[in-house]
Amino acid sequence: MKSFLLIVIAIIANFTHSYAQKDPGLKIALAKMSAISTLNNPLATLNLTSPRLIKPMGGKENALKLFKKSMAEIQKDNVTIDSVINYTDREISKVKNIEYCFFPQLIVLGIPDSTKKMIRYATLMAIKEPGVKGWTFLDYSGLNDEKLNFLFPELAGKLDFPRADIKPLVIPNEEVNSSIECLMKTIDESMKKMKSVTAK
């Protein structure tokens, strides 16, 4: 738990950025994305995934097949997404005509050992751009600089929210709520410190 916390703090502490006005539509879209993550619904996931990611996957039809396959493999391994907790006190940034926002997440997973849960840290990226209806999303944590620059050439060198591969935390069921509370508090404190530094 301690090492998990330290890595999360280190990641967020390295982030500096500018902020823009909030969009109330983003809160609704984020809630939908978080909800469908627990429902094993590949079509709903597809509809909220950024077209920038769908295109290199071979288009919607092929992307849907890949989502179905991925979800089937997770089910086969007896893993479930029980809940997704987002850190939502975030502002929107804008470069040219692209608006984007990063959301640190804690993903609680059910695993074959029913006495334990797994908590995974991730970062979700929300995107709003001309020609695309509403906000769409992608897993920012799983992309390296090369892939990001390919997907968003307009944002090359401007996406400085940190990414890292943090080993998931496996804990007893009775410790899940207290661990989530502690982790979210840590994320909140780190974000507030980061805002304070950026404002100076």
Disulfide bonds with the S-S distance in Angstrom:
none
